[in-house]
């Protein structure tokens, strides 16, 4: 092989290595980036220091000790904290918020409601009806099954969420759990006048459920969430502060800053390590610039959310960001993966701001999450004696808000909110 061709292939390989490093680092969360850099520091003798330039003042109110990076926002978020942080996605009246919070605090470690509704109402000085509204809110949180009062309700909530509810499931779960445990398909099939194959499928659906959903949130190991930026209001306008810990500068030991030209085994090794630091700084810079552009784009598009809350979220997609910034769709997807921003409503995943769109009769669009909030609000304010059917909700969405969607879409959104059908809601009253 000719020397020139070998040089070209070597250069191409090194460029590919640099590109792969940029792609990998783009996907890292801030914590993963720190761990990756710390590992490289142990392996690369040229790295003198890493300038993270920590700025924790906004996280410190009365604390005298400056926290370590892993302690930011976080990190052991209990099940109760995580559930309360999800309330931002719901439309809840101010007077109902303390009732919902009391209900969340009354869950046991497995996620089950550990208080009678009458006692809950008494403690909150409210009615049973309001408590039931609060419970509906709690049962719409993730993971599905949270807020159940017994195993049967827990499993049904999860099956509803997966779109797997079957006509005889409730009776089967309430009266014949032992048939499920022993996989007694014959008895199930005979009792409900169905086939053994259908009975087997039903049991398989039930086995997909988690009997203790609270354990999915309350893990022993803390979950560290470090935001990339803070979005806050100052002098009447919204500002973005990008944290330096998400864009550290890697500095080379001055001793190695000017390597001699002579080629030997030692200098070849050191030059390779030197290039590694250069590539790393370039990859971090690429990650930083990409994320900053995406976050600025989101803040500009979702301005009303920061002013007025989740019901004002606009439809916005990865493709729109891709076209707006003239970067590849996969780059946007990698960049926002596991990335968070700090807002007045809490620390939120960047993906939260990306919503599918539904066109209104006036030509404007609204987000799917905004439509879900409207459905929740309609159900919360409906007549307890005559709850709204999915078709009635569809008509009200069109008449009151100019939102035209199919009845089956209403049903899908209602089930995603873990809200039962009008028949089931009537039975509860």
Phi, psi and omega in degrees: 000138183289146181304320182297320179294320178298317180297317180297318180293321179296316179297317179298319180297317181293322177296320178296320178299316179297318179297316180298321179296319178298318180295316180297314182292327177301325182281340185294142166286170180301319181293318178296322178297316179298315180297321179295315180294319178300321179293318178296325180299324179291331185265341185247110183289347182281340183284116181275312181203164177238121182266097176273337179049059183302136175229093186256007188303322182289344178270346184258125175249295179245355183291136180268336183266129176288127185287158170284163185301323183286351182271351184296134174048055192197263203318321155262099173279118179290168176305318183295318178297316183295321179293318180295327180292339179281346185296341178300333183279357182249151173267104184235130178292155185301322182287340180273338184304312179295332178291317177296316180299320178298318179297318178298317179293343181266006176281147173275178186295342178271356178095006180271148177291128187246028181214145176289146181300324181295319179290321177302312180297319180296314181295326182266002180052053181218183183268163176299323180300317179292323177296319178295325174297316180297320179295321177300319177299313182297318182287353176268357180279167178260145359282156178303142182107342178297138177087005178291153180262349177199174183298319180302310180297322179301313181292320180295320177301318181290319179294321175299317182297326180273359182070030186244015183294137180238154190301328184254010184299315185299314180294320178298315182290324182285322190249343188221046179301329182295329177294325178291315182298322183264004181054046181275075184295329181298310179297319180298314181297317182292316184295322184256010176053054177224183181272158177297326179295318178294319179300319179296319180296322179296314180296321178297322177298314182297325181290347175284345184278156177256121184289344181227074187299334179300331180291341177288340180257326186263075182274156178294316181280131179294148177259114185271124178237116181242117182290151177279331185204163176243133179247116189216164180259138180215124181053039175083001178230155184274133182241157175238127175246118179268125185284138183291334181296341177274355181217062182291155176255128180265120183254139181268140176304126181305333180301326184257006186298323180240090181284143179293154183287330184305135181265122169212178186300321183292312182291328176299317178297314183293322178296323177296319178292325178297313178298325179300318179293319178300312179298320181296314178297321178295319180294320178295319178297319178296316178300313182298310182297319180297313181295317180299317179296319180294315182294319177298319179298318181293316181298320178296318182286319186259032182306318183296330177299314182292333178280318191231353175109182189301329182295345181262007177298132179265156173298133181202132186235166175303319183297321179295319177296316180303314181288322180297319184262356181058046174232159186294147180304318181294330177294317178298314181300314179295320186295323185268353181297126179059028179251144185229156172231149178267128180230174177296338180268004181119181178274120187239144174293144180301328180299338180301328185277357179257114185229144175290158187249151175230126184278135178267168184294337179275005178094344178281168178242152174229160184274159179296324181293325178294321178295319178299320179294324177293319178298315179299317181295319178298318181290322180294332183257007182286166175292130181291333180278334182223077182296156182284134173283168178299323179293320178295321177296317179303315181294320180293323177299321181286315184289316186274327189237358179070024182257115181257109175225161181285156177302321181294333176289320174302314180299317181297314181294320179299317180292325177294333175275002183059036177260130181289168178293168180299325178297314180292323180292325178293322180295331182285338186277000000 
